[in-house]
Every structure is written in C-alpha cells, then in structure tokens.
Amino acid sequence: MRAWGQLVVAAAVCAGAWGCDGLETADTDAATDGAGGVAATPGTVLLLVDVNPEPFCNTVGVTAVQLIARRVGCESAPPAPCTLPAEPTTIEGDVFTCPNTDPSTLMGVEVGQGGRYEVQTVTEFTTGDSEVRCNALGGDLEILVLSSEVEAGAVTMLDDADVPCP
C-alpha cells in the first residue's frame, strides 16, 4: 500500500516545469499536513527517496525501477522479543517506467510495523535480470521504524540509492 500523499507530492513536482513520465502510485486515504508536506496513512510509516530517473533510464535495457522494503530486524536490538520469517516479505512501493525524462522522482514505500528495514531500489531489465541498490538513512542501511512512528503516520526521507546492498 502506498500513500496518496505521494501522489500529491508527485503531482506538485510534476506541475512544475518538469512534467512527469511513467510514475505509478496507488490511491489510498492519506492526507497532507497543513504545510503542504506529505503524511503517511495513520498506522504506517512512509519511507521516501528522491530518485533521479535519468541514470537508470539511460542504461540500455532498463524497463522499470521500483522501491521495495523488507523487515529484517526487530525494533529492539537483539535479543529482541519478536519473530522474523527466514525469508523477509517484500513490501512493494512506487514504480517508474523507462523512458522517463523527469529530473527527479519521489518514490515511497509504506510499512505498517515497527522494526528494522532494508529499503532497496530495484532496477528491472528487458532480460529479466535485476540490479538492487540499497537506500540508507544517515549512512545506515538498516532503517529503524519505531512503533510510535507507525501509530503517528510518520514520513522518513531516505538517502538516494547509491549504496551496494550487503
């Protein structure tokens, strides 16, 4: 599930001189705050990253780029009182397709549970192959999402995806 707020921000960016090509978002019931910023749907945290589509779409064979998240740890540091699946579930976020001439695309993924997340930008190729790059928060690849942030519907802006994943 992705926030309608992303669509509002994307629309605001697209309303400028740039125009928009290929951004796909889902309609949900999130709202914007009074300052015109984005707010996540209460009960979720919206993890956002500002991506420049040009380097992705100028690569031969790229068809789409998607933001995903995986819960890889508990909110509390180990030993934590939570159980994680052996293979973390993929939470799908926004996608843009190529060609895309926008100088900047705001992409997001909503998570609905406190914990430690890896947020990745996945590039899909015509060959069926994919390339994964990790997003970070202040250089940390594990993004800590607190339960209190989930309840409040927080928004967290991540660093751009130019970090190799472990």
N, C-alpha and C positions, 0 to 999 in steps of 0.2 A: 504494500500500500504506500503510495506517495502522497504528499500533501498538496492540496490545491494551492497553498501558498507559493509553492514552487512555480506553478503556472502563472501566478500573479507577478512574481519577480521576473520570470522569463518574458512575460508579456510586456512588463515595464522596460526591460532591456531591449526587447525586440521593437518596441515603439520608437526607440531612438533611431539614429541614422544607420544602424547595423542591419536590421532585418533579421529574420530567423529562417534557417533551413534545417529541417529534419529533427527537431527536438520533440520527443514524445513524452507526455506526462499523463498522469491519471487524475481524474476529478475525484476529490474527497471533500470533507466538510471542514477543513482547516480555515483559519482566518488570518488576516494580517493584523499587526498591532497598530496602535494609533500613530506611530511614527512612520508607517509605511513599510516596516520591515516584515519579515516572514515569521510566522509562528507555526509550530508543528501542531498536529491534531492532539488534543489532550489524551494522555495515555501512550504517547510515542515521543521519541526524540528524532528530530530531523537532522541528519548529518549531511552537510552541503560541501561541495567543492566547486570552485570556479575553474573550468577547463577551457583551454584554447584548442578548438577542434582542428585548426589548420595542420599542425604537425601529424595528427592522426590521419586525417583525410588526404593529406598529400603523400602518404605512404601507399605504394602500389598494393592493391588487393584488399584494402580495408573497406569493410562494408558497414560496420556499426561499432559503437563504443557504449558500454553500459557500466553503471556504478552498482556494485554489489557490496553486501556486508555479511559477515559471518561472526556469530558469537563464539569466541574462542576461550573465554575465561569467565570466572565469576566476578561479581562486583567487588567482593572482598578478596584480598590476596590469599594465595594458598597457605595453609589448608583451608579451603572455603566450604561452607555448608551448602553446596549446590552440586547438581549432577549435570554433566555435559555429554552430549552424544559423541561417539567415537569419531564420526564424520559430521562436522558442524553444518547445519542447514544454511543454504544460500538464501539471503533476503535480497530480492531484486529491486533495483532502484531505476532511476531515469536512464533512457537510451537516446542517443542521437545517431542518425544515419549519415553516411557519406554518399555524395559530396555534401559538404557543409562549409559555407563561407563566413560564418559568424566569427568575429574576433574573440568572443568569449561566450561560453555556455555554462549556466549554473545548473549543476546536476545534484540530485539528492536521493537519499535512501532513508526510509523511516524504520526505526527499530522500536519494539514495544516492550522491552525487558531490560532491566539493569544488567550490566556485565561488561566484559572487555571484548571489543570488536576489532576485527580487521576489516578495513574498508578498501576495496580494490576497484581499479578502473580496468575493465576487460575489453580488449580490442579484438574484434572478430574479423577474420579474413575470408575471402572467397574460397579458399582451400579447405575451410572448416577448422583450421588451426586458430588458436587464440593466444594472445600475449597479455600477461597480467602485470600490472604495476600497483604498488600499494600507496595509499594516502596516509598521511601522518597528522598528528596534532602536536605542534611544537617539537617535531622530530621524533615523536614516539609512535611506533607503528600500531601499538595496542591502544585503541581509543576507549577510555573509561567512560561508561554511561552510568550515571547514578540513578537509583530508583526514584529519588526525589525529582530528578530532571525529567524522567519519563512521566511522572504524575503531572508535572507542570507544563508539559509540552514544549520542552526546550529546543533551541536550534543551536547547532555547533558547526562553525565554519572550519573545515579542514584545510591542510596544506595541499598544494597541487600534487598530482600523481607522477612524480619522477623518481620514486624510491623503489628499487627492486624488492620484491617480496622474499621473505626468508624461505 
